[in-house]
Amino acid sequence: KEVEAAPTAESCVNLGLEFFSKGRVRDALEQFDNALELNPNPTEAQAAFYNKACCHAYREESKKAAECLRIALRDYNLKFGTVLNDPDMAPFRASPEFKELQEE
């Protein structure tokens, strides 16, 4: 039987992305939260916050999406163009919260 390696921030982000691609949004969110508790490096933290925002956008939870994006943009150097171009962010771009974020 294979011994499972202890989860790392990177493995949690990757598992979260896999869940998200299969429509398992709640499981994906849990993995991104786990990643943030595992001492992520800045790249991993940016990915976790950004992908949490994608999950919230998918669930039309615009306020939560905006909070995650704010952190990714402010603290982890996320490029705003990513938000503008990502199809996963389409539901969020239609929200008043997106307009607020754009004006900040």
C-alpha positions as CSV (number, residue, x, y, z in Angstrom):
1,K,0.0,0.0,0.0
2,E,1.3,3.4,-0.9
3,V,2.2,5.8,1.9
4,E,0.5,9.1,1.3
5,A,2.8,12.1,1.6
6,A,1.7,14.8,4.0
7,P,-0.3,17.5,2.2
8,T,1.6,20.6,1.2
9,A,0.2,23.9,0.2
10,E,1.1,23.1,-3.4
11,S,-0.6,19.6,-3.3
12,C,-3.7,21.2,-1.8
13,V,-3.9,23.9,-4.5
14,N,-3.5,21.2,-7.2
15,L,-6.1,19.0,-5.6
16,G,-8.4,22.0,-5.3
17,L,-7.9,22.8,-9.0
18,E,-8.8,19.2,-9.9
19,F,-11.9,19.3,-7.8
20,F,-12.9,22.6,-9.3
21,S,-12.5,21.3,-12.9
22,K,-14.9,18.5,-11.9
23,G,-17.5,20.9,-10.5
24,R,-16.8,19.9,-6.9
25,V,-16.6,23.5,-5.8
26,R,-17.1,22.9,-2.1
27,D,-14.3,20.4,-2.0
28,A,-12.1,22.7,-4.0
29,L,-12.7,25.6,-1.5
30,E,-11.8,23.3,1.4
31,Q,-8.5,22.4,-0.4
32,F,-7.6,26.1,-1.0
33,D,-8.3,26.9,2.6
34,N,-6.1,23.9,3.6
35,A,-3.3,25.3,1.4
36,L,-3.5,28.6,3.2
37,E,-3.0,26.9,6.6
38,L,0.1,25.0,5.4
39,N,2.5,27.9,5.3
40,P,2.3,28.6,1.6
41,N,4.9,30.5,-0.3
42,P,3.7,33.7,-2.0
43,T,2.9,31.9,-5.3
44,E,0.9,29.2,-3.6
45,A,-0.9,31.8,-1.5
46,Q,-1.8,33.8,-4.6
47,A,-3.1,30.7,-6.3
48,A,-5.1,29.7,-3.3
49,F,-6.8,33.1,-2.9
50,Y,-7.4,33.5,-6.6
51,N,-8.9,30.0,-7.0
52,K,-11.0,30.6,-3.9
53,A,-12.3,33.7,-5.7
54,C,-13.0,31.6,-8.8
55,C,-15.1,29.2,-6.6
56,H,-17.0,32.0,-5.0
57,A,-17.6,33.5,-8.5
58,Y,-19.0,30.2,-9.7
59,R,-21.3,30.2,-6.7
60,E,-22.2,33.8,-7.4
61,E,-20.9,34.8,-4.0
62,S,-19.5,38.1,-5.3
63,K,-18.6,39.6,-1.9
64,K,-16.5,36.6,-0.9
65,A,-14.9,36.5,-4.4
66,A,-14.0,40.2,-4.0
67,E,-12.5,39.7,-0.6
68,C,-10.2,36.9,-1.9
69,L,-9.3,38.9,-5.0
70,R,-8.5,41.9,-2.9
71,I,-6.0,39.9,-0.9
72,A,-4.5,38.2,-4.0
73,L,-4.1,41.6,-5.8
74,R,-2.9,43.6,-2.8
75,D,-0.7,41.1,-0.9
76,Y,0.4,38.6,-3.6
77,N,0.9,40.6,-6.8
78,L,-2.0,39.1,-8.8
79,K,-2.3,40.9,-12.1
80,F,-5.8,42.5,-12.6
81,G,-5.7,41.3,-16.2
82,T,-6.1,37.8,-15.0
83,V,-9.4,38.7,-13.4
84,L,-10.5,40.4,-16.7
85,N,-9.6,37.5,-18.9
86,D,-10.4,34.4,-16.9
87,P,-13.7,32.7,-18.1
88,D,-14.1,31.4,-14.5
89,M,-14.5,35.0,-13.4
90,A,-17.3,35.9,-15.9
91,P,-20.1,35.6,-13.3
92,F,-18.1,37.9,-11.0
93,R,-17.4,40.5,-13.7
94,A,-21.1,41.0,-14.0
95,S,-21.4,42.0,-10.3
96,P,-21.4,45.4,-8.6
97,E,-18.5,44.1,-6.5
98,F,-16.4,43.8,-9.6
99,K,-17.0,47.4,-10.5
100,E,-16.0,48.4,-7.0
101,L,-12.8,46.4,-7.2
102,Q,-12.0,47.9,-10.6
103,E,-12.2,51.4,-9.1
104,E,-9.9,50.7,-6.1
